Every structure is written in C-alpha cells, then in structure tokens.
Amino acid sequence: MVTDAWKHIYAALEKNLNSRLFTVWIKPLDGEVVDGALRLMAPNDFVAAWVRDRLLNEVADCAAQILGSRPDVQVVVRRVPAPSTPVVVTEAVHPAPSQLGLPIVHTPRPVAQNKWRFNLDDFVVGPCNELAWAAASSLCRGTLTADNLFLGAGPGLGKTHLLHGIGQALSTQGNRRAPHIACLTAEEFATRLVLAIKAREVSRFKAEFREAVDVLLLEDVHFFQGKEKMQDELLCTLKALQARGCKVVCTSSFLPRELAGLDSTLVSQFCSGFLANIEKPDFETRRRIVERKAKTLQVMVPESVSELLAERVTSDIRQLESCLRNLVLKARLLNQAVTLDLAWDVLRNYAVTDARPDFERILDFICKSFALTPEQLASRSRKQAVVAARNAAFYLARKHTSLSLSVIGERLGRKHSTVLKGITNLEREMSLQTPLGRQMAATLDRLTA
C-alpha cells in the first residue's frame, strides 16, 4: 500500500482540486510515503513554497482518505538532474527561482517518455491530413525548410496527436543532446504568466521560456484573441526562440487569417513558418483509423463493423475512437464477440442520421432545442439564452458544414469576428466542463444522435 500510496493520493487530488490548481501545482510534484509521513518533492523553491503556503491542508486531507490517518506532510525541493539526463516538459513549465538570490535553473523537470500520449507512427495518414503529417515528420528530421509549424484543424481531427508525436520524436532522437521541450496549451502559458506577474517572477518566466526551452509546442493559440498583454509576451517569446534557431509548433482550431482580435505582427509570426490544415477525414481514412485502433485494443473487428462505424461517425476522430472503445468494452463485459448488431446498439449514442447536416437542419435543430424562432435567433438580442443558442449554431455550422466563417456569419447577420468569438467561447465552456458547457455539450450531441 505504501509503495502505491502517492499514486492514490495524486488521483484523489486530481479529483478534488480545481483542474487549474492541480495542473499548475500538483502535477509537477513527486511523492512518497515513508514511516507514515508524506514527502513531496517540488521542482524548485517557488513551487515548494506555494504548495506549503496554500495547499498543505488539501494534500493532507486527501492523504488521510488514502492512509486512514492524517500524515505529516513535508515539501522539499527535488535535486536538479545531471546534464546527461533526457529532459522533456509536458503540460507544465515551472517558474524560475524567486528573488532569494538563487540561480536560474535552465533544466526543466525530467518526465518519463511514456508521458507522451501519441507518436507519429500511430497517426493514420490520408488525403485529409497527409500534408500536416509530412510537415511534422520533416520538422523532426530537420528537413523542413522552416523551424516554425502552424497546424490548423477543427476539434478532434488530430492536432494534439501530431503535436505529441513531434514531442515524442524529438525527445528520443539518438546521437543528439535531448532537447528541452515545453508542451502546453495557450491557456496554461497565460496562467503561468499571470502567476509570474503576481509573484514578481516575470524575468524568470521569460528566462525559462526564451532561454531554457529548445522546442515549444503550443496548443490552441486562438485562446490569445483579445488578450493584448499575453500576445505581447508570446510574440517576444516566439521571436527569441526564432533567433536561437529553436523549433516552434502552434495549433489552433482556425488558420491565422481567421483569427480576430490578434495583433497583425503575431499573425505574421504564425505565418512565417509552414502552415498546414487538417480537413475532415474521408471514409477510407476513417475505416483505417478504426482498424488501427482495434489493433491497439487487441481485438478483432469484422470489416463490416469497421465500415459501419466509419460510415456513421464522420466529423470527429475522437468520437469515432470513443465509439469503438465503448463497443469493445461492451463486448467484453457481455463476453460476446464484436458483431454488427452490437455495433448498431452502441451507435445509438454516437451515430449521425445524416453524416453532414446542412445549415438549414442545424438552424431548425437549434431553434427547437432552445425554443426560439429563426427571427429571434438572428435578432440583435443579447439575452444569455439567445447568445448561447446563436453560438451553438455557429459551432455546429463550423463543425458539420464546409461553410466559411464569413458565410456562417452572413446567414445570421453577424460578422466573421463575432462567429469566431462565439465558437471560441462555446468551446471554452465545454472544455472546462462548466455547468453551461456540460448543458451545451449534451444539447449539441442530440443533433447527431
């Protein structure tokens, strides 16, 4: 029990704490239980002090749930690894030393290679994503003419897979010094900047991102829309990394030219490298994705089942893989083989009656779901319910049709920038799983049920 105690305490903290607190302050820690005491190891003094001052009671409470009694909790600073240790930072870049005269540590915390969720070899390549995959592979081999790569794609089409695949490939290259890789979302970058400003550690933040990092992998940069201070810091960071010859990969649900509320110089910086867009996968690519995932799950899936899933779940690879996982789990729980009948049963939760609902069907669905008339939906009303419904229409039109943002906006009497802002706000609510986000996700899922 003692050997695995920290794993259980860690899981309890992840469940009980706010996700942002957990990501920023608990995720960087290592822990062990020795003689009934919980010893936590932080990457630096700043993190250690913050946990001691603000999270000690929460940690002790979760530990008590696992250990049966409230332990003494000690927070110490982990020793910096030897220079030869391969180093990778995923999802968190830790603050630099506080103003106590401590030296800046340029070596990010080592992370096991299995922390990378995906690799490039597992990526199923098709006409929809061939260019993006080739660019990612070339970047890793050093044959891409640019050190900057921008990947644009809708939700669930493979941006994160490619990003983590790049990180995994670069971190395991032989005969080279392991690069210092920072892989995080735009929101996490912004959160760390805000924390650094509050702690008067901005110079340290800049040093770690501009000097200690060799590769920056940054997800969802559309988060920076309308955030001028964040944009300034990001632009300076990108320019500093570019001057050092570092590699930078950014992803977004939108191409740079589609981003509103973004400084033109930053847009130009995004465009300075290689741009690749990932389209929705065709039937053959979706079928091969099902077959590849089935192989990973070590299960035999009949060809008829692979074709059925590929035919019915068309717009989101994550949803397609989720459908297959649920099908396999149900078959195992029932001690049955994966059959066409079982697949049809599972598809009730996933399948789309019309693989690509058109704009009129989307508007009809939204109006019925929110008890609005088409005139109310297109009105200038700023009531919360109407705005939410309008954003939902923007989101579904973007996801299920090939209409541009400008055309979607014109259909509802709105500008391109309003459509973009509405989609971004809705995606954020659903990503954070706020009450509104959960309600909207459940409502939108009914369109394809």
Secondary structure, DSSP 4 states (H G I P E B T S, - for coil): -HHHHHHHHHHHHHHHS-HHHIIIIITT-EEEEETTEEEEEESSHHHHHHHHHHTHHHHHHHHHHHHSSPPPEEEEEPPPPPTTS---EES-------TTTPPPP-SPPP--GGG----GGGPPP-TTTHHHHHHHHHHHHT-SS-SEEEEEE-TTSSHHHHHHHHHHHHHT-TTSPPP-EEEEEHHHHHHHHHHHHHTT-HHHHHHIIIII-SEEEEE-GGGGTT-HHHHHHHHHHHHHHHHTT-EEEEEESS-GGG--S--HHHHHHHTTSEEEEEPPP-HHHHHHHHHHHHHHTT----HHHHHHHHHH--S-HHHHHHHHHHHHHHHHHTT----HHHHHHHHTTT--SSSS--HHHHHHHHHHHHT--HHHHTS----HHHHHHHHHHHHHHHHHS---HHHHHHHTT--HHHHHHHHHHHHHHHHHT-HHHHHHHHHHHGGG-
